[in-house]
Amino acid sequence: MDRYYLIIFIVLLTIAAKTVGVSLYYVLTGSMKPTAEKGDIVLTVPVRKVKIGDILSFKKDGVVITHRVVEIREEFGETYFLTKGDSNKFNDPYPIPGKELLGKVIFVVPTGSVFNPNYIPVLYWIMGFTFGGLMYLIYLQNTPQL
C-alpha cells in the first residue's frame, strides 16, 4: 500500500511542478561542456531575475538552446541577453529578447553518461539486475507461507 502513496506523491509533485512552470529540456549538443553534456536534461524555472553567468533556455528557430548569459543589454525599453555555450569560442550571433526566454536552469540531470553508447553494457547489467530482483520479489509473493 505504501508504494501507491509514493506513486501518487510523485504524480502530484509532477503536476504541481508543471503548474508553476518547471520544465525539462534535453541538451542536444556539447556546447555547454563541462556544465551540461550532450544528452543531459536541464531543469528550468520561470525567469524572474537574470544576471551575468546564469544559464538560460530559449527557443531559436524551433530548437531549444541552453547557454550562459555573458552580457545584458537594454535597448528600446526591452532587455536583451547575449549568450555563449561554455565550450564555444564565440558568443552567439543573436541577442535573445527577454520575452523569448523559456526558463532559467537550476539543475542539470547528468543522464548523458547513462545513455551514452560507451556505457550500454553497464545499463544492460543494471536493467538485468533490476529485472532479476523484480522476478525474485514476484516469486516470493507467490510462494505459500508456512
Helices and strands as residue ranges (DSSP letters): H 2-19, E 23-26, E 41-45, E 55-60, E 63-75, E 78-84, E 96-97, G 98-100, E 101-109, H 112-115, G 117-119, H 120-142
